[in-house]
Amino acid sequence: MILALDEIDKIVKKVSSLTLKKNNDCVVILRGDLASGKTTFVKHFVKDLGLDDEVTSPTFSLQSIYSDKVFHYDVYNKSLEDFISLGLLEEFEKAGIHFVEWGDERLEKLLKSYGFEVLVLNIKKEDDKRQYIINE
């Protein structure tokens, strides 16, 4: 799906409907280059849920939590081993939707092997548009 930046709510609705099928208990791995719109997607998703939390990139904090329902991670500078050693893998056991920016295939496979529901949203920047590809 290729959308203009002001059409992001269309992909938010699509991902929201997929997470509802999973009882809003899943991990959404966000993949894309720098400035592709990963954090922007989470901002719009949180807003679509009717939450007033301010969404910022958790690059330096590693994790942000919005209204005890949405968990947001950024593992750009962390390896899978770092993520595990920091105890963040256990965070996925908490009920809610977990967004992981920069999650790689190793993390995806690990989460699936533990039985977590995982969606992958690939975002490709194309000038003033974004291409969104969802893998369930």
C-alpha positions in Angstrom: 0.0 0.0 0.0 1.5 3.3 -1.1 0.2 6.3 0.8 0.9 10.1 1.0 2.0 11.2 4.4 -1.4 12.7 5.2 -3.0 9.3 4.5 -1.2 7.4 7.3 -4.5 6.8 9.2 -5.4 4.3 6.5 -2.6 2.0 7.4 -3.2 2.7 11.1 -6.8 1.4 10.7 -5.5 -1.7 8.9 -2.9 -2.5 11.6 -5.5 -1.7 14.3 -8.0 -4.2 12.8 -5.3 -6.9 12.7 -4.3 -6.3 16.3 -8.0 -6.4 17.3 -8.1 -9.9 15.9 -5.3 -10.8 18.3 -7.2 -9.2 21.2 -4.8 -6.3 21.1 -2.1 -8.5 22.5 0.7 -8.7 19.9 4.1 -7.4 18.8 4.3 -5.1 15.8 7.9 -4.9 14.5 8.5 -1.7 12.5 11.2 -1.8 9.9 12.4 1.0 7.7 15.3 3.4 7.1 15.9 6.4 9.2 13.1 9.0 8.9 10.8 6.5 7.2 8.0 7.1 9.7 8.2 4.4 12.3 7.6 6.7 15.3 5.1 8.7 13.3 3.1 5.5 12.8 3.1 4.8 16.5 2.0 8.4 17.2 -1.0 8.0 14.9 -1.8 4.6 16.3 -1.8 5.9 19.9 -4.0 8.8 18.8 -6.4 6.4 17.0 -6.8 4.6 20.3 -8.0 7.8 21.8 -5.0 8.2 24.1 -3.6 11.6 24.9 0.0 10.4 25.6 2.8 12.2 23.9 4.6 9.8 21.7 8.4 10.3 21.2 11.1 8.0 19.9 12.4 5.8 22.7 15.9 5.7 21.1 17.7 6.6 24.3 15.3 5.3 26.9 14.8 2.0 24.9 11.1 1.8 26.0 8.1 4.1 26.4 4.7 3.1 27.7 1.5 4.9 26.8 -1.5 4.5 29.1 -0.4 1.0 30.2 -1.7 -0.3 26.8 0.9 0.5 24.2 4.6 -0.4 24.7 7.1 1.2 22.3 10.7 0.1 22.0 13.6 1.2 19.9 16.5 -1.2 19.4 18.5 0.7 16.8 21.7 0.7 18.8 21.1 -2.7 20.6 21.7 -6.2 19.6 19.3 -9.0 20.3 21.6 -10.1 23.1 21.6 -6.6 24.6 17.8 -6.5 24.4 17.5 -9.8 26.3 20.2 -9.0 28.9 18.3 -5.8 29.7 15.3 -7.9 30.6 13.2 -6.4 27.8 12.1 -9.7 26.4 10.0 -10.3 29.5 8.1 -7.0 28.8 6.3 -8.7 25.9 4.4 -10.8 28.4 2.5 -7.7 29.5 -0.9 -7.4 28.0 -1.0 -4.8 25.2 0.4 -3.8 21.9 4.1 -3.8 21.6 5.8 -1.7 18.9 9.5 -2.5 18.2 11.4 -0.1 15.9 14.4 -1.7 14.2 13.4 -5.3 15.3 15.3 -7.7 13.0 14.5 -11.2 11.7 16.2 -12.8 14.7 13.9 -11.0 17.2 10.9 -11.9 15.0 11.8 -15.6 15.0 12.6 -15.6 18.7 9.2 -14.0 19.6 7.3 -16.4 17.4 9.2 -19.4 18.9 7.9 -18.2 22.3 4.3 -18.1 21.0 3.9 -14.3 20.6 1.7 -13.0 17.9 3.9 -10.9 15.6 3.1 -8.5 12.8 5.9 -6.9 10.7 5.3 -3.5 9.1 7.9 -2.6 6.5 8.0 1.1 5.7 9.8 2.3 2.6 10.2 6.1 2.1 9.4 7.3 -1.4 9.7 11.1 -1.6 6.5 12.4 0.0 4.9 9.0 0.2 5.4 5.8 2.1 5.0 2.2 1.0 3.6 0.0 3.8 3.9 -3.8 3.6 2.4 -5.9 6.4 3.6 -9.4 7.0 1.6 -11.5 9.5 
